Amino acid sequence: MADTITGLIAESQLYREGVKALLGSSFVITVEADGVAEALRWGEEPRLILVDEAEGREHTACSLLQERFPGAALVFLMRRTSREQAIDILRFGAQGILGPDLSADALVLSLKLILTGQILVPSFALDLLPDSHAPSPAGAADLDQDITPRERQILEMIVRGHSNKAIGLALGLREPTVKFYVKNVMRKLHVANRTQIAVWAMTHGCPADPAGCDGKLPH
């Protein structure tokens, strides 16, 4: 992944140097900035952009960066966040929210997973999921009635950040079969992609034990 054009936005030079040290040679920070305004002047389009806490300006940051760099995956580095804030950040279009307790190896693995299309949220946000028996808004799927046990397993693993390949290996299924189940889950939840599955789960309550991603990422 060293050849992946990676951008880093953080006000503190010391913080930027710390992130670069953690990434080592796995991800080389190609462009960096002390704020979104400076990042918008980057001449290269990163495939991955790491954003330090935006202090409540996540919507603006996502909107501006997505317009300027439509092909980039946005990852927010958050020291703390609420469930509601995590939901909003995902809705704004970010592909990941990473917490402060990741080891260097876990950080690198997290970014690699995000580049494959996975959505990652730290356990300190997932721990705040609402009770799975709480009533859902009208039109939302009823897990007990609409989702089969196998689809429930796959839903839980998607929320935990597992790829289709990892799900297949864990459940003894071929990858095309997993894709079939994922499409069924999306249809039943009335969502269009894995990001929306994660948002749905965080909004309505996920039946999974939220192990989270900190240090417990799939290989």
C-alpha positions as CSV (number, residue, x, y, z in Angstrom):
1,M,0.0,0.0,0.0
2,A,3.1,2.3,0.0
3,D,2.2,3.4,-3.5
4,T,-1.3,4.5,-2.4
5,I,-1.5,8.3,-2.6
6,T,-2.5,9.2,1.0
7,G,-3.4,12.6,2.4
8,L,-3.4,13.7,6.0
9,I,-5.3,16.7,7.4
10,A,-4.5,17.7,11.0
11,E,-3.9,21.1,12.5
12,S,-1.0,19.9,14.7
13,Q,2.4,19.3,13.0
14,L,3.3,17.0,15.9
15,Y,0.1,15.0,15.4
16,R,0.8,14.6,11.7
17,E,4.4,13.4,12.4
18,G,3.0,10.9,14.9
19,V,0.5,9.4,12.4
20,K,3.2,9.1,9.8
21,A,5.4,7.3,12.3
22,L,2.6,4.9,13.1
23,L,2.0,4.1,9.5
24,G,5.7,3.4,8.8
25,S,6.3,2.2,5.3
26,S,2.9,0.7,4.9
27,F,1.2,4.0,3.9
28,V,3.4,6.9,2.9
29,I,1.7,10.3,3.5
30,T,2.1,11.9,0.1
31,V,0.3,15.2,0.8
32,E,-0.6,16.8,4.1
33,A,-2.4,20.0,5.3
34,D,-3.3,21.7,8.5
35,G,-6.9,22.1,7.5
36,V,-9.4,21.4,4.8
37,A,-8.9,24.7,3.0
38,E,-5.2,23.9,2.4
39,A,-6.0,20.3,1.4
40,L,-8.3,21.5,-1.4
41,R,-5.2,23.0,-3.1
42,W,-3.5,19.6,-3.3
43,G,-2.3,18.9,-6.8
44,E,-2.6,15.2,-6.5
45,E,-5.8,13.3,-5.8
46,P,-5.4,10.9,-2.9
47,R,-7.0,7.6,-2.8
48,L,-7.2,7.8,1.0
49,I,-7.6,10.9,3.2
50,L,-7.1,10.8,6.9
51,V,-8.9,13.7,8.8
52,D,-8.1,14.6,12.4
53,E,-11.1,15.6,14.5
54,A,-13.1,18.3,12.6
55,E,-14.6,19.7,15.8
56,G,-18.2,19.4,14.7
57,R,-17.5,20.4,11.1
58,E,-17.5,16.9,9.7
59,H,-20.4,17.6,7.3
60,T,-18.5,20.5,5.7
61,A,-15.3,18.6,5.6
62,C,-16.9,15.6,3.9
63,S,-18.8,17.8,1.4
64,L,-15.8,19.8,0.3
65,L,-13.3,16.9,0.2
66,Q,-15.8,14.7,-1.8
67,E,-16.4,17.4,-4.3
68,R,-12.7,18.1,-4.8
69,F,-11.5,14.4,-4.5
70,P,-14.5,12.2,-5.5
71,G,-12.5,9.0,-5.7
72,A,-11.0,9.3,-2.2
73,A,-11.9,7.3,0.9
74,L,-12.4,9.6,3.9
75,V,-11.4,8.3,7.3
76,F,-11.9,10.4,10.5
77,L,-9.4,10.0,13.4
78,M,-11.6,10.6,16.4
79,R,-10.5,10.7,20.1
80,R,-14.1,10.5,21.2
81,T,-17.5,10.5,19.5
82,S,-21.1,9.7,20.3
83,R,-23.3,7.2,18.4
84,E,-25.2,10.1,16.9
85,Q,-22.1,11.7,15.7
86,A,-20.8,8.5,14.2
87,I,-24.0,8.0,12.4
88,D,-23.8,11.5,11.0
89,I,-20.2,11.0,9.8
90,L,-21.1,7.9,7.9
91,R,-24.2,9.5,6.4
92,F,-21.9,12.4,5.3
93,G,-20.0,9.8,3.2
94,A,-17.0,8.8,5.4
95,Q,-15.7,5.3,5.0
96,G,-14.3,4.9,8.5
97,I,-14.0,6.3,12.0
98,L,-10.9,5.2,13.9
99,G,-10.4,5.6,17.6
100,P,-7.3,6.6,19.6
101,D,-6.5,3.1,21.0
102,L,-5.4,1.4,17.8
103,S,-2.0,-0.1,17.7
104,A,0.2,0.7,14.7
105,D,-0.6,-2.7,13.2
106,A,-4.3,-2.3,13.8
107,L,-4.3,1.1,12.2
108,V,-2.6,-0.2,9.1
109,L,-4.9,-3.1,8.8
110,S,-7.9,-0.9,9.3
111,L,-6.9,1.4,6.4
112,K,-6.2,-1.7,4.2
113,L,-9.8,-2.9,4.9
114,I,-11.3,0.5,4.2
115,L,-9.6,0.5,0.8
116,T,-11.4,-2.8,0.0
117,G,-14.7,-1.1,0.6
118,Q,-15.3,-2.0,4.3
119,I,-16.8,0.4,6.8
120,L,-15.1,0.6,10.2
121,V,-16.4,2.2,13.4
122,P,-14.6,2.0,16.7
123,S,-16.0,0.0,19.6
124,F,-16.5,3.1,21.8
125,A,-19.2,4.2,19.3
126,L,-20.7,0.8,18.8
127,D,-21.0,0.3,22.5
128,L,-23.6,3.1,22.5
129,L,-25.9,1.2,20.1
130,P,-29.6,1.4,21.2
131,D,-31.3,-1.7,22.6
132,S,-32.1,-4.1,19.8
133,H,-35.7,-4.5,21.0
134,A,-36.4,-0.8,20.8
135,P,-39.2,0.1,18.3
136,S,-38.0,1.0,14.9
137,P,-39.5,3.7,12.7
138,A,-42.3,2.8,10.3
139,G,-41.0,1.1,7.3
140,A,-37.9,-0.4,8.9
141,A,-37.3,-4.1,8.6
142,D,-38.3,-6.3,11.6
143,L,-35.3,-8.4,12.2
144,D,-37.3,-11.2,13.9
145,Q,-39.7,-11.5,11.0
146,D,-37.8,-10.5,7.8
147,I,-34.2,-11.6,8.3
148,T,-33.3,-15.3,8.3
149,P,-30.8,-16.6,10.8
150,R,-28.1,-16.9,8.1
151,E,-28.8,-13.3,7.0
152,R,-28.7,-12.2,10.6
153,Q,-25.2,-13.8,10.9
154,I,-24.0,-12.0,7.8
155,L,-25.5,-8.7,8.9
156,E,-23.6,-8.9,12.1
157,M,-20.4,-9.7,10.3
158,I,-20.8,-6.8,7.9
159,V,-21.3,-4.4,10.8
160,R,-18.1,-5.7,12.4
161,G,-16.2,-4.9,9.1
162,H,-15.7,-8.4,7.6
163,S,-15.3,-8.7,3.8
164,N,-17.4,-11.1,1.8
165,K,-14.4,-13.4,1.6
166,A,-13.9,-13.3,5.4
167,I,-17.6,-14.0,5.9
168,G,-17.4,-17.0,3.6
169,L,-14.4,-18.4,5.3
170,A,-16.0,-18.0,8.7
171,L,-19.4,-19.5,7.8
172,G,-18.2,-22.1,5.3
173,L,-19.8,-20.4,2.3
174,R,-18.6,-19.7,-1.2
175,E,-18.1,-16.0,-1.9
176,P,-20.9,-15.8,-4.6
177,T,-23.3,-17.3,-2.0
178,V,-22.3,-14.6,0.5
179,K,-22.9,-11.9,-2.1
180,F,-26.4,-13.4,-2.7
181,Y,-27.1,-13.1,1.0
182,V,-25.7,-9.6,1.2
183,K,-28.0,-8.5,-1.6
184,N,-31.0,-10.0,0.2
185,V,-30.1,-8.2,3.4
186,M,-29.8,-4.9,1.4
187,R,-33.2,-5.5,-0.2
188,K,-34.9,-6.3,3.0
189,L,-33.4,-3.3,4.8
190,H,-34.2,-1.0,1.9
191,V,-30.5,0.1,1.6
192,A,-28.2,0.3,-1.3
193,N,-24.7,-0.5,0.1
194,R,-22.6,-1.6,3.0
195,T,-22.3,1.9,4.4
196,Q,-26.1,2.1,4.6
197,I,-26.2,-1.3,6.3
198,A,-23.8,0.1,9.0
199,V,-25.9,3.2,9.4
200,W,-29.1,1.2,9.6
201,A,-27.6,-1.1,12.3
202,M,-26.5,1.8,14.4
203,T,-29.8,3.6,14.0
204,H,-32.1,0.6,14.8
205,G,-29.9,-1.5,17.0
206,C,-27.7,-4.3,15.8
207,P,-28.3,-7.9,17.1
208,A,-24.5,-8.5,17.1
209,D,-22.3,-8.3,20.1
210,P,-20.5,-5.1,19.2
211,A,-17.0,-6.4,19.4
212,G,-15.9,-3.4,17.3
213,C,-12.7,-3.1,15.4
214,D,-10.1,-2.0,17.9
215,G,-7.5,-4.7,17.7
216,K,-10.0,-7.3,16.7
217,L,-10.0,-6.9,12.9
218,P,-10.4,-9.9,10.6
219,H,-7.3,-11.1,8.8
